[in-house]
């Protein structure tokens, strides 16, 4: 893709030199010789990038920056300045400029900074397309990591089947979202999606909620009531936290899964249903089986198609996409206009260990969007303890057994965290080269552009 660039400089020689350099590199350029002309052109035409001189009469580089950002919040703005005005250039960056170029300008420097900008724009565009596509196809499940691509593939593969699905993963990893995505990607999407949280009801009420009851079946049964199985007929029934289902009901559930029929509490009439079952659990059900708390035959009946959701700290490359998605969501819900997140704040989020997974990230972004007074979320919009990391005896990112490459990734990231992102010091501590660290960060999609 060719990116459009507006060059604004009242020095004719500098202006022509920058334009010639950019056109030689394949950019589409327009040039004007004052801030006023630049503003007039920006009101008529949108550009991807603006290179503007800092010192100009009437409308200078800072004033033009403010106008440009008002017109196009996502525009990439680069200041051109002499050595004596670096302090002002830094102020421009705080106002939203991407970077600054020092005069006298050199072709290699211009090419280098524009290469960084275009790579950033390309990735941003790809991420936005992916985010919208995934949100449309998979009920707002966001991610581009290998782990999430496998989940998306599974959703697509199993959606049309009638087989039961078991979704496992820690609390906050999005198990219900995956269940909904399976339902709405299937030919049952026109039918009901009914949920029963097995952990939220007293044991004596679970059976009545699940299968329904006849009037007079027990003291408070004032009228006949349909259960979740009947309500889900023709659609999908989600049994959330299935590990908490009372043991005496597990045999009845097994029968329904096998025969697709049941009786209401207090009735001898058999009811047949067409329901697809999806179960979720944040527990190790094999441990529950060993402890005689869960039926082994029911486990295998539910676990026909297993889907496991890994914790957020094992797919940190998804965090930028998730952050963008949640910023957009809570902008809409709270009538806010947060434009994005500063790189330092994003780095803070990618280093955190996320015991609460995606749910914790969403809550933090919601709070930050609601309370910030800035256009961009910064580090101090988030709790200070995010930077502290987990206690030494509670390190969710490190587990045994784990793959060697996962261990290497954890060690590199924790060492960088210890040295505040200094790659040279981290490389020395690890006994590897700085190039190796950069290559690994690129591999993890964590290299700052």
C-alpha positions as CSV (number, residue, x, y, z in Angstrom):
1,X,0.0,0.0,0.0
2,X,1.2,3.5,-0.9
3,X,0.9,6.0,2.0
4,X,0.2,9.7,1.3
5,X,2.5,12.3,2.9
6,X,2.0,16.1,3.3
7,X,5.3,18.1,3.6
8,X,5.0,21.5,5.2
9,X,8.1,23.7,5.2
10,X,8.7,27.4,4.3
11,X,12.2,26.7,3.2
12,X,11.9,25.8,-0.5
13,X,15.2,23.9,-0.7
14,X,14.3,21.7,2.3
15,X,10.8,21.2,1.0
16,X,12.0,20.0,-2.4
17,X,14.7,17.8,-0.9
18,X,12.2,16.0,1.4
19,X,9.7,15.5,-1.3
20,X,12.3,14.1,-3.7
21,X,13.5,11.7,-1.1
22,X,10.0,10.5,-0.3
23,X,9.0,10.1,-3.9
24,X,12.1,8.1,-4.6
25,X,11.0,5.7,-1.8
26,X,7.6,5.3,-3.4
27,X,5.4,7.6,-1.3
28,X,2.7,9.9,-2.7
29,X,3.6,13.5,-1.7
30,X,2.0,16.9,-1.6
31,X,4.0,19.9,-0.6
32,X,3.1,23.4,0.7
33,X,5.2,26.2,2.0
34,X,3.3,27.5,5.1
35,X,1.2,26.3,8.0
36,X,-1.9,28.1,6.6
37,X,-1.6,26.3,3.3
38,X,-1.1,23.0,5.1
39,X,-4.3,23.5,7.2
40,X,-6.3,24.5,4.1
41,X,-5.1,21.3,2.3
42,X,-5.8,19.1,5.3
43,X,-9.4,20.4,5.4
44,X,-9.8,19.3,1.8
45,X,-7.8,16.1,1.8
46,X,-6.8,13.4,4.2
47,X,-3.2,12.3,4.5
48,X,-1.6,9.3,6.3
49,X,1.5,11.2,7.4
50,X,2.5,14.9,7.9
51,X,6.1,16.2,8.0
52,X,6.0,19.7,9.2
53,X,8.7,22.3,10.1
54,X,8.5,23.5,13.7
55,X,9.3,27.2,13.1
56,X,6.9,28.8,10.6
57,X,5.1,32.2,10.6
58,X,1.5,32.5,11.7
59,X,0.6,28.8,12.0
60,X,3.7,27.0,13.2
61,X,4.3,23.2,13.5
62,X,2.8,23.0,17.0
63,X,-0.4,24.8,16.0
64,X,-0.7,22.8,12.8
65,X,-0.3,19.6,14.8
66,X,-3.3,20.6,17.0
67,X,-5.4,21.3,14.0
68,X,-4.4,18.1,12.2
69,X,-5.1,16.0,15.3
70,X,-8.6,17.6,15.6
71,X,-9.3,16.8,11.9
72,X,-7.8,13.3,11.9
73,X,-7.0,11.8,15.3
74,X,-5.1,8.9,13.8
75,X,-2.8,11.0,11.5
76,X,1.0,10.4,12.0
77,X,2.7,13.7,12.6
78,X,6.4,14.2,12.4
79,X,8.2,17.5,13.4
80,X,11.2,18.8,11.5
81,X,13.4,21.0,13.7
82,X,16.9,22.4,14.3
83,X,19.0,21.4,17.4
84,X,18.1,24.6,19.3
85,X,14.4,23.7,19.5
86,X,14.5,20.1,20.6
87,X,12.7,20.9,23.9
88,X,9.8,22.3,21.8
89,X,9.9,19.2,19.6
90,X,9.6,17.0,22.7
91,X,6.6,19.0,23.7
92,X,5.1,18.3,20.3
93,X,5.5,14.6,20.9
94,X,3.6,15.0,24.2
95,X,0.8,16.7,22.2
96,X,0.6,13.7,19.9
97,X,3.4,13.9,17.3
98,X,5.0,10.6,16.4
99,X,8.6,11.7,16.4
100,X,10.9,14.5,15.2
101,X,13.7,14.9,12.6
102,X,16.7,17.0,13.3
103,X,18.0,19.4,10.7
104,X,20.1,19.3,8.6
105,X,18.1,16.4,7.2
106,X,19.7,13.3,5.7
107,X,18.0,10.9,3.2
108,X,18.8,7.8,5.3
109,X,17.2,9.4,8.4
110,X,14.1,10.3,6.5
111,X,13.8,6.9,5.0
112,X,14.4,5.2,8.3
113,X,11.7,7.1,10.2
114,X,9.2,6.7,7.4
115,X,9.9,3.0,7.2
116,X,9.0,2.7,10.9
117,X,5.9,4.8,10.4
118,X,4.6,2.7,7.5
119,X,5.3,-0.6,9.3
120,X,3.3,0.8,12.2
121,X,0.5,1.8,9.9
122,X,0.5,-1.5,8.2
123,X,0.3,-3.5,11.4
124,X,-2.4,-1.2,12.8
125,X,-4.5,-1.7,9.6
126,X,-4.0,-5.5,9.7
127,X,-4.9,-5.6,13.4
128,X,-8.0,-3.5,12.8
129,X,-9.2,-5.6,9.9
130,X,-8.5,-8.8,12.0
131,X,-10.2,-7.4,15.0
132,X,-13.4,-6.4,13.1
133,X,-13.4,-9.7,11.3
134,X,-13.0,-11.8,14.4
135,X,-15.5,-9.7,16.3
136,X,-18.1,-10.4,13.5
137,X,-17.4,-14.1,13.1
138,X,-16.6,-15.1,16.6
139,X,-18.9,-13.1,18.9
140,X,-16.2,-10.6,20.0
141,X,-13.5,-13.2,20.8
142,X,-10.3,-11.3,20.0
143,X,-6.8,-12.8,19.3
144,X,-4.2,-13.5,16.8
145,X,-1.9,-15.8,18.8
146,X,-1.4,-19.4,17.7
147,X,-3.5,-20.6,20.7
148,X,-6.4,-18.4,19.6
149,X,-6.2,-19.4,16.0
150,X,-6.5,-23.0,17.1
151,X,-9.6,-22.1,19.1
152,X,-11.1,-20.2,16.0
153,X,-10.4,-23.3,13.8
154,X,-12.1,-25.6,16.4
155,X,-15.1,-23.3,16.6
156,X,-15.5,-23.4,12.8
157,X,-15.0,-27.1,12.7
158,X,-17.4,-28.2,15.4
159,X,-20.1,-25.6,15.1
160,X,-22.3,-27.7,12.8
161,X,-21.9,-30.9,14.7
162,X,-24.3,-32.1,17.4
163,X,-21.6,-33.5,19.6
164,X,-21.1,-32.3,23.1
165,X,-18.3,-29.8,23.7
166,X,-16.2,-29.4,26.9
167,X,-14.6,-26.0,27.3
168,X,-11.9,-25.8,30.0
169,X,-9.7,-22.9,31.2
170,X,-9.1,-20.7,34.2
171,X,-11.7,-18.1,35.3
172,X,-11.8,-15.1,33.0
173,X,-10.4,-16.8,29.9
174,X,-13.7,-16.4,28.0
175,X,-15.3,-19.9,28.1
176,X,-18.9,-18.6,27.8
177,X,-17.9,-16.4,24.8
178,X,-16.5,-19.5,23.0
179,X,-19.7,-21.4,23.8
180,X,-21.8,-18.5,22.4
181,X,-19.6,-18.4,19.3
182,X,-20.2,-22.1,18.7
183,X,-23.9,-21.7,19.0
184,X,-24.1,-18.6,16.7
185,X,-21.8,-20.2,14.1
186,X,-24.1,-23.3,13.9
187,X,-27.4,-24.0,12.2
188,X,-28.9,-23.7,15.7
189,X,-28.3,-20.0,15.8
190,X,-32.0,-19.3,15.2
191,X,-32.8,-21.4,18.3
192,X,-32.3,-20.4,22.0
193,X,-29.0,-20.2,23.8
194,X,-29.8,-21.1,27.4
195,X,-27.3,-21.1,30.3
196,X,-27.3,-22.8,33.7
197,X,-24.6,-22.0,36.2
198,X,-24.2,-25.2,38.2
199,X,-22.3,-23.4,40.9
200,X,-24.8,-20.6,41.5
201,X,-27.7,-22.6,42.7
202,X,-28.3,-24.5,45.9
203,X,-28.0,-28.3,45.4
204,X,-31.7,-28.9,46.0
205,X,-32.7,-26.5,43.2
206,X,-30.4,-27.6,40.4
207,X,-32.7,-30.6,39.4
208,X,-35.8,-28.4,39.2
209,X,-34.0,-25.7,37.2
210,X,-32.5,-28.3,34.8
211,X,-35.6,-30.5,34.2
212,X,-38.5,-28.3,35.3
213,X,-41.2,-29.4,37.7
214,X,-45.0,-30.0,37.9
215,X,-47.4,-28.0,40.0
216,X,-47.4,-29.4,43.6
217,X,-44.1,-31.3,43.1
218,X,-42.8,-29.6,46.3
219,X,-44.0,-27.0,48.8
220,X,-43.2,-23.9,46.7
221,X,-44.2,-25.4,43.3
222,X,-47.3,-23.2,42.8
223,X,-47.4,-23.8,39.0
224,X,-45.8,-26.1,36.4
225,X,-42.4,-24.8,35.3
226,X,-40.3,-25.7,32.3
227,X,-36.6,-26.4,33.0
228,X,-33.6,-25.3,31.0
229,X,-33.6,-28.4,28.8
230,X,-37.1,-27.6,27.6
231,X,-36.3,-23.9,27.1
232,X,-33.2,-24.9,25.1
233,X,-35.1,-27.2,22.7
234,X,-33.9,-26.6,19.2
235,X,-30.9,-24.7,20.4
236,X,-27.9,-25.0,22.8
237,X,-27.7,-25.5,26.6
238,X,-24.6,-24.2,28.3
239,X,-23.8,-26.0,31.6
240,X,-21.4,-23.6,33.2
241,X,-19.0,-24.9,35.8
242,X,-20.2,-28.5,35.4
243,X,-17.8,-29.7,38.1
244,X,-20.2,-28.2,40.7
245,X,-23.2,-30.3,39.6
246,X,-24.4,-32.5,42.5
247,X,-23.2,-36.1,42.1
248,X,-26.8,-37.5,42.4
249,X,-27.8,-35.5,39.4
250,X,-24.9,-36.5,37.2
251,X,-26.5,-39.9,36.4
252,X,-29.7,-38.2,35.3
253,X,-27.8,-35.8,33.1
254,X,-25.9,-38.8,31.6
255,X,-29.3,-40.4,30.7
256,X,-30.5,-37.2,29.0
257,X,-27.3,-37.0,27.0
258,X,-27.7,-40.7,25.9
259,X,-31.5,-40.8,25.3
260,X,-32.3,-37.1,24.8
261,X,-35.4,-37.4,27.0
262,X,-36.3,-36.7,30.7
263,X,-39.1,-36.2,33.1
264,X,-40.0,-33.1,35.0
265,X,-39.7,-33.3,38.8
266,X,-43.1,-34.7,40.1
267,X,-44.1,-36.1,36.7
268,X,-43.8,-39.5,35.0
269,X,-44.4,-38.2,31.5
270,X,-41.3,-38.4,29.3
271,X,-40.3,-35.2,27.3
272,X,-38.0,-35.5,24.3
273,X,-35.8,-32.6,23.3
274,X,-33.3,-31.7,20.6
275,X,-30.5,-29.8,22.5
276,X,-26.8,-29.4,21.9
277,X,-24.9,-29.5,25.2
278,X,-21.8,-27.4,25.9
279,X,-20.2,-27.7,29.3
280,X,-17.5,-25.5,30.9
281,X,-15.1,-26.0,33.8
282,X,-12.3,-24.2,35.5
283,X,-11.4,-27.3,37.5
284,X,-9.3,-30.4,36.7
285,X,-12.1,-32.8,36.2
286,X,-9.8,-35.8,36.2
287,X,-8.9,-34.9,39.8
288,X,-12.6,-34.7,40.6
289,X,-13.1,-38.1,39.1
290,X,-10.2,-39.5,41.2
291,X,-11.8,-37.9,44.3
292,X,-15.2,-39.5,43.4
293,X,-16.8,-36.1,43.0
294,X,-17.5,-36.5,39.3
295,X,-18.6,-39.4,37.2
296,X,-16.0,-40.8,34.8
297,X,-18.7,-41.9,32.3
298,X,-20.3,-38.4,32.3
299,X,-16.9,-36.8,31.7
300,X,-16.2,-38.9,28.6
301,X,-19.8,-38.2,27.4
302,X,-19.3,-34.5,27.7
303,X,-15.6,-34.4,26.6
304,X,-16.3,-35.5,23.0
305,X,-14.9,-32.3,21.6
306,X,-12.5,-30.7,24.1
307,X,-11.5,-27.0,23.8
308,X,-8.9,-25.6,26.2
309,X,-8.4,-21.8,26.7
310,X,-4.9,-20.9,27.9
311,X,-4.4,-18.1,30.3
312,X,-3.7,-14.6,29.1
313,X,0.0,-14.6,30.2
314,X,0.6,-17.4,27.7
315,X,-0.7,-15.3,24.7
316,X,0.6,-11.8,25.4
317,X,0.7,-11.1,21.7
318,X,-3.1,-10.8,21.9
319,X,-3.0,-8.0,24.5
320,X,-2.7,-5.1,22.0
321,X,-5.7,-6.3,20.0
322,X,-7.7,-6.8,23.2
323,X,-6.8,-3.4,24.5
324,X,-7.9,-1.7,21.3
325,X,-11.2,-3.7,21.4
326,X,-11.9,-2.8,25.0
327,X,-11.0,0.9,24.4
328,X,-13.5,1.1,21.5
329,X,-16.2,-0.8,23.6
330,X,-16.0,1.5,26.6
331,X,-15.6,4.6,24.5
332,X,-19.0,3.8,23.0
333,X,-20.6,2.8,26.3
334,X,-19.4,5.9,28.2
335,X,-19.4,8.5,25.4
336,X,-15.6,8.9,25.7
337,X,-13.0,9.6,23.0
338,X,-9.8,7.8,24.1
339,X,-7.7,7.4,21.0
340,X,-5.4,4.6,22.2
341,X,-2.7,3.7,24.6
342,X,0.9,4.9,25.0
343,X,3.6,2.3,24.2
344,X,5.0,2.5,27.8
345,X,1.6,1.6,29.2
346,X,1.1,-1.2,26.7
347,X,4.5,-2.6,27.7
348,X,3.4,-2.5,31.3
349,X,0.3,-4.6,30.4
350,X,2.3,-7.1,28.4
351,X,4.7,-7.7,31.3
352,X,2.0,-8.2,33.9
353,X,1.1,-11.8,34.9
354,X,-2.7,-11.5,34.7
355,X,-4.1,-13.8,37.4
356,X,-7.6,-12.7,36.3
357,X,-7.0,-13.2,32.6
358,X,-9.0,-11.4,29.9
359,X,-11.7,-10.4,32.4
360,X,-9.1,-8.6,34.6
361,X,-7.7,-6.8,31.5
362,X,-11.2,-5.7,30.4
363,X,-12.0,-4.3,33.9
364,X,-8.7,-2.4,34.0
365,X,-9.3,-0.9,30.5
366,X,-12.9,0.1,31.4
367,X,-11.7,1.8,34.6
368,X,-8.9,3.6,32.7
369,X,-11.2,4.8,29.9
370,X,-13.8,6.1,32.3
371,X,-11.3,7.9,34.6
372,X,-8.6,9.2,32.3
373,X,-8.5,12.9,31.2
374,X,-6.0,12.2,28.4
375,X,-6.4,11.3,24.7
376,X,-4.0,8.4,25.2
377,X,-4.0,6.0,28.2
378,X,-0.8,6.3,30.1
379,X,1.0,4.2,32.8
380,X,-0.5,6.2,35.7
381,X,-4.1,5.4,34.4
382,X,-3.5,1.9,35.8
383,X,-2.9,0.6,39.3
384,X,0.7,0.9,40.5
385,X,0.9,-2.8,41.6
386,X,0.8,-3.8,37.9
387,X,4.5,-3.1,37.8
388,X,5.3,-5.2,40.9
389,X,4.8,-8.6,39.3
390,X,3.8,-11.8,41.2
391,X,5.3,-13.0,44.5
392,X,8.3,-15.3,44.3
393,X,6.2,-18.3,45.4
394,X,3.3,-17.6,43.1
395,X,4.5,-17.2,39.5
396,X,1.7,-18.1,37.1
397,X,3.9,-17.8,34.0
398,X,6.3,-20.5,35.2
399,X,5.0,-24.0,35.5
400,X,6.3,-27.6,35.5
401,X,6.1,-29.2,33.0
402,X,6.4,-26.6,30.3
403,X,8.0,-26.5,26.8
404,X,11.6,-25.3,26.6
405,X,10.6,-22.5,24.3
406,X,7.9,-21.3,26.7
407,X,10.5,-21.3,29.5
408,X,13.0,-19.3,27.3
409,X,10.2,-16.7,26.6
410,X,9.4,-16.4,30.3
411,X,13.1,-16.0,31.3
412,X,13.8,-13.4,28.6
413,X,10.7,-11.3,29.5
414,X,11.3,-11.4,33.2
415,X,15.0,-10.5,32.8
416,X,14.0,-7.5,30.6
417,X,11.5,-6.5,33.2
418,X,14.2,-6.6,35.9
419,X,16.4,-4.3,33.8
420,X,13.5,-2.0,32.9
421,X,13.6,-3.0,29.2
422,X,17.4,-2.5,28.8
423,X,18.2,-5.2,26.2
424,X,22.0,-4.8,26.6
425,X,21.9,-5.5,30.4
426,X,19.4,-8.3,29.9
427,X,21.6,-9.9,27.3
428,X,24.6,-9.7,29.5
429,X,22.7,-11.3,32.4
430,X,21.4,-14.1,30.2
431,X,24.7,-14.7,28.4
432,X,23.3,-14.0,25.0
433,X,23.6,-11.3,22.4
434,X,21.3,-8.2,22.1
435,X,20.5,-9.4,18.6
436,X,19.2,-12.7,20.0
437,X,16.9,-10.8,22.4
438,X,15.6,-8.6,19.5
439,X,15.0,-11.6,17.3
440,X,13.1,-13.3,20.1
441,X,11.0,-10.2,20.8
442,X,10.2,-10.0,17.1
443,X,9.2,-13.7,17.2
444,X,6.9,-13.0,20.2
445,X,5.4,-9.9,18.4
446,X,6.6,-7.7,21.2
447,X,9.3,-5.7,19.5
448,X,8.6,-2.0,19.7
449,X,8.3,-0.5,16.2
